Amino acid sequence: MSAADFYTFLTGGLGLLVALMTLVAWHLWRMREDTRAGRLSALDGISHEMRINLHRMVSELSQVAANPAVGPDVLLPIRHPQLDGVNSAMINANRNGIAVIGVTYQELEARKLSLRAQLAQGNAPGAVLDDAMDAAINGVAALYFWEVHKGALPKEIGRVRSWDVRDWMKSHGFKAEAFPGMHLRDEVVERLRMYGLELTPKPLTHTAWEYYNMHYDRHADENGPLGRRRDAPEEDVADEAPEADDAPRGLFGFRKKPAAAVEAAEPDEAAVIEDAPAAEVLTVEHAAEAETLDPGPDAPGDETKPAG
């Protein structure tokens, strides 16, 4: 074999190896994508299956509430093959959410069996029907956690607008007046809040009339901002006089002094003239008294005087 034939064989073998590796990688990628699509379809099937069961149960409970004399055949048994298939296949999913769905199904089945037994005996549904409605509300809340938040815990979700929950129920056909004497959407919102989901806005604690009629003592609240303010004494408030704002203003807007203040500041010329002679007379009298006094032998200037 010549060198050219050898290099041709080597190049062809490497090309076939690269093509084979590419084909194997493509098949592995297709298998991975098919598995992922099947997993997502199975998880979506759990939501679809539970939504159908809840709609059917709400409809059945509405019929029982409207006509308590119906027979137990109205209540059909609950089946969930999609959930059973996910549990048996061990699909990589949020097992906490799947467990909550399974427990919710158990509650729905138990309440429906109790209601069937009550209707079979010919008794009034009464509290058993209320328990079944409560279980249906729990089922809608569990479906919201699973479908919207992928089965996450309430503390992991954060804040949610209550109107988003109402819009979700409205889009899936859960009517507010499905149960007589009850607002289904409000009940579901309150049930989610009871489970620990932070829904905004928070419910009002006072009506408008109660809020605006509340009496608040700012002196009683030591930590309040109004309680730390110091009130002015009454005598200081009484002595304060309002400042006259109608005084004339000068060129640059400064107020001019009133005429009475200017006159009080300038001295009276007549008073100065009358006081001046009195001061001079007083000075002369003091000088005469000083000359008549005997200064004594030790006083300065006595050496120049002749002895008398």
C-alpha positions in Angstrom: 0.0 0.0 0.0 1.4 3.3 -1.0 1.5 6.3 1.2 -1.3 8.0 -0.8 -3.6 5.0 -0.4 -2.8 4.9 3.3 -3.6 8.6 3.9 -6.8 8.2 1.9 -7.9 5.2 4.0 -7.1 7.1 7.2 -9.0 10.2 6.1 -12.1 8.2 5.1 -12.0 6.2 8.4 -11.9 9.4 10.5 -14.7 10.9 8.4 -16.9 7.8 9.0 -16.1 7.9 12.8 -17.1 11.6 13.0 -20.3 10.9 11.1 -21.1 8.0 13.4 -20.4 10.1 16.6 -22.6 12.9 15.2 -25.5 10.4 14.6 -25.2 8.9 18.0 -25.1 12.4 19.7 -28.2 13.4 17.6 -30.1 10.3 18.7 -29.2 10.9 22.4 -30.4 14.6 22.1 -33.6 13.4 20.5 -34.2 10.9 23.3 -33.5 13.6 25.9 -35.9 16.0 24.3 -38.6 13.4 24.0 -38.2 12.5 27.6 -38.4 16.2 28.6 -41.5 16.7 26.5 -43.1 13.6 27.9 -42.3 14.8 31.5 -43.8 18.3 30.8 -46.8 16.7 29.2 -47.4 14.4 32.1 -47.1 17.3 34.6 -49.5 19.4 32.5 -51.8 16.4 32.4 -52.0 16.4 36.2 -53.3 20.0 36.1 -55.7 19.2 33.3 -57.0 16.1 35.0 -57.5 17.8 38.4 -59.2 20.8 36.8 -61.7 18.5 35.1 -62.4 16.6 38.4 -62.9 19.9 40.3 -65.2 21.3 37.7 -67.3 18.1 37.8 -67.3 18.1 41.6 -68.4 21.8 41.8 -71.2 21.1 39.3 -72.4 18.0 41.3 -72.3 19.9 44.6 -74.3 22.8 43.0 -76.9 20.3 42.0 -77.1 18.8 45.5 -77.3 22.3 47.0 -80.1 23.3 44.6 -82.1 20.1 45.0 -81.3 18.2 48.3 -83.7 15.4 47.2 -81.4 14.1 44.4 -80.1 10.6 44.6 -76.5 9.5 45.2 -76.0 8.7 41.5 -75.3 12.4 40.9 -72.0 12.0 42.6 -69.6 10.1 40.3 -66.4 8.5 41.7 -63.1 10.4 41.2 -60.4 8.8 39.0 -56.9 10.2 38.4 -54.9 7.9 36.1 -52.6 10.7 35.1 -51.4 11.2 38.6 -51.0 7.5 39.2 -48.9 7.2 36.0 -46.6 10.0 37.2 -46.2 8.3 40.6 -45.4 4.9 39.0 -43.0 6.3 36.4 -41.0 8.2 39.0 -40.7 11.3 36.8 -38.2 13.9 37.9 -40.6 16.5 39.3 -41.5 18.4 42.5 -42.6 15.6 44.7 -43.9 17.9 47.4 -46.5 19.3 45.0 -47.4 15.9 43.7 -47.9 14.7 47.3 -50.2 17.7 48.0 -52.3 16.8 44.9 -52.6 13.2 46.1 -53.7 14.3 49.5 -56.3 16.6 48.0 -57.7 13.8 45.9 -58.0 11.7 49.0 -60.0 14.5 50.8 -62.3 14.9 47.8 -63.0 11.2 47.5 -63.7 10.9 51.3 -66.1 13.9 51.3 -67.9 12.6 48.2 -68.3 9.2 49.7 -69.7 10.7 52.9 -72.2 12.8 50.8 -73.2 9.8 48.8 -74.0 7.8 51.9 -76.0 10.7 53.3 -78.1 11.0 50.1 -78.5 7.2 50.0 -80.1 7.3 53.4 -82.5 10.0 52.4 -81.2 12.5 54.9 -80.6 16.2 54.3 -77.0 16.9 53.2 -76.5 19.6 55.9 -73.0 19.8 57.3 -71.8 17.0 55.0 -72.4 19.2 52.0 -70.6 22.1 53.6 -67.6 19.8 54.2 -67.6 18.8 50.6 -67.7 22.4 49.4 -64.8 23.1 51.7 -62.9 20.3 50.2 -63.6 21.6 46.7 -62.2 25.0 47.8 -59.1 23.3 49.1 -58.8 21.5 45.7 -58.9 24.8 43.8 -56.2 26.3 46.1 -54.0 23.2 45.6 -54.5 23.4 41.8 -53.4 27.0 41.9 -50.2 26.2 43.7 -49.5 23.3 41.3 -50.3 25.0 38.0 -49.1 28.5 38.6 -46.2 28.1 41.0 -45.1 24.5 40.1 -46.0 23.2 43.5 -43.8 25.6 45.4 -44.3 26.3 49.1 -46.1 29.5 50.1 -43.0 31.0 51.7 -41.0 30.5 48.5 -43.5 32.3 46.3 -43.4 35.8 47.7 -46.1 38.5 47.2 -49.0 37.8 44.8 -51.8 40.1 43.8 -55.2 38.7 44.7 -56.6 39.9 41.4 -54.2 37.7 39.6 -55.7 34.7 41.5 -59.2 35.8 40.6 -58.2 36.2 36.9 -56.7 32.7 36.9 -59.9 31.3 38.3 -61.9 33.3 35.8 -59.8 32.0 32.9 -60.3 28.4 34.0 -64.1 28.8 34.3 -64.5 28.7 38.1 -67.5 30.9 38.5 -67.9 33.1 41.6 -71.6 32.0 42.1 -70.9 28.3 41.6 -72.0 27.5 45.2 -75.2 29.1 46.5 -74.7 31.7 49.3 -70.9 31.7 48.8 -68.5 33.7 46.6 -66.1 31.0 45.4 -63.3 33.2 44.3 -63.2 35.1 47.5 -63.2 31.9 49.5 -60.3 30.6 47.4 -58.3 33.8 48.0 -58.9 33.6 51.8 -57.9 29.9 51.8 -54.6 30.8 50.0 -54.0 33.5 52.6 -54.7 31.0 55.4 -52.2 28.6 53.9 -49.5 31.3 54.2 -49.5 32.9 50.8 -48.9 36.7 51.0 -51.6 38.3 49.0 -52.0 42.0 48.3 -53.8 44.1 49.1 -54.3 43.0 52.7 -57.9 42.8 54.0 -59.3 45.9 55.6 -59.4 45.8 59.4 -61.8 48.8 59.7 -64.5 50.3 57.7 -64.2 53.9 56.5 -66.6 55.1 59.2 -64.7 53.2 61.9 -61.3 54.5 60.7 -62.3 58.2 60.6 -64.1 58.0 64.0 -61.1 56.5 65.8 -59.8 58.8 68.6 -56.1 59.1 68.9 -54.4 60.8 71.9 -51.0 62.0 70.8 -49.9 62.5 74.5 -50.7 58.9 75.3 -48.5 57.5 72.6 -45.0 57.9 73.8 -43.4 56.5 70.7 -45.5 58.4 68.3 -44.2 61.4 66.4 -46.9 63.7 67.7 -46.2 62.6 71.3 -42.7 64.0 71.2 -43.7 67.6 70.4 -43.5 70.2 73.1 -46.5 72.5 73.5 -45.9 76.2 74.0 -46.9 77.5 77.5 -50.2 79.3 77.7 -48.7 82.6 79.1 -46.2 82.8 76.2 -48.9 82.3 73.7 -51.1 85.0 75.4 -48.2 87.5 75.4 -47.4 87.1 71.8 -49.0 89.8 69.6 -49.5 89.4 66.0 -46.9 91.3 64.0 -48.3 94.0 61.8 -47.8 93.2 58.2 -49.2 96.4 56.8 -46.1 98.5 57.6 -44.7 100.6 54.8 -41.9 99.0 52.9 -38.8 100.7 51.4 -37.1 100.3 48.0 -35.9 96.7 48.6 -39.0 95.5 50.4 -37.7 96.1 54.0 -40.2 97.4 56.4 -39.8 101.1 57.6 -39.8 101.9 61.3 -43.0 103.4 62.6 -43.0 107.1 63.3 -43.5 106.6 67.1 -40.4 104.4 67.2 -38.3 107.0 65.3 -39.4 109.8 67.7 -38.6 107.6 70.7 -35.1 106.9 69.4 -34.2 110.5 68.6 -33.4 112.8 71.8 -35.5 115.9 72.5 -33.5 119.1 71.8 -35.6 121.2 74.3 -34.8 118.7 77.1 -31.1 118.8 76.3 -31.1 122.6 76.4 -33.0 122.7 79.7 -30.7 120.2 81.3 -27.4 121.9 80.3 -27.6 125.0 82.6 -28.5 122.8 85.5 -25.4 120.8 85.0 -23.2 123.9 84.8 -24.7 125.5 88.0 -24.1 122.2 89.7 -20.5 122.2 88.6 -19.8 125.8 89.9 -21.3 125.1 93.3 -19.2 122.0 93.7 -16.1 124.1 92.8 -16.9 126.8 95.4 -17.3 124.2 98.1 -14.0 122.7 97.1 -12.2 126.0 97.6 -13.7 126.6 101.1 -12.6 123.3 102.4 -9.3 123.1 104.3 -7.1 120.7 102.6 -4.7 120.3 105.6 -1.0 120.8 106.0 -0.1 117.7 104.1 -2.0 118.6 101.0 0.0 119.3 97.8 0.7 123.0 97.0 0.9 124.2 100.6 4.7 125.0 100.4 4.0 127.9 98.1 1.5 129.6 100.4 2.8 132.1 103.0 2.4 131.2 106.6 -0.6 132.9 108.1 
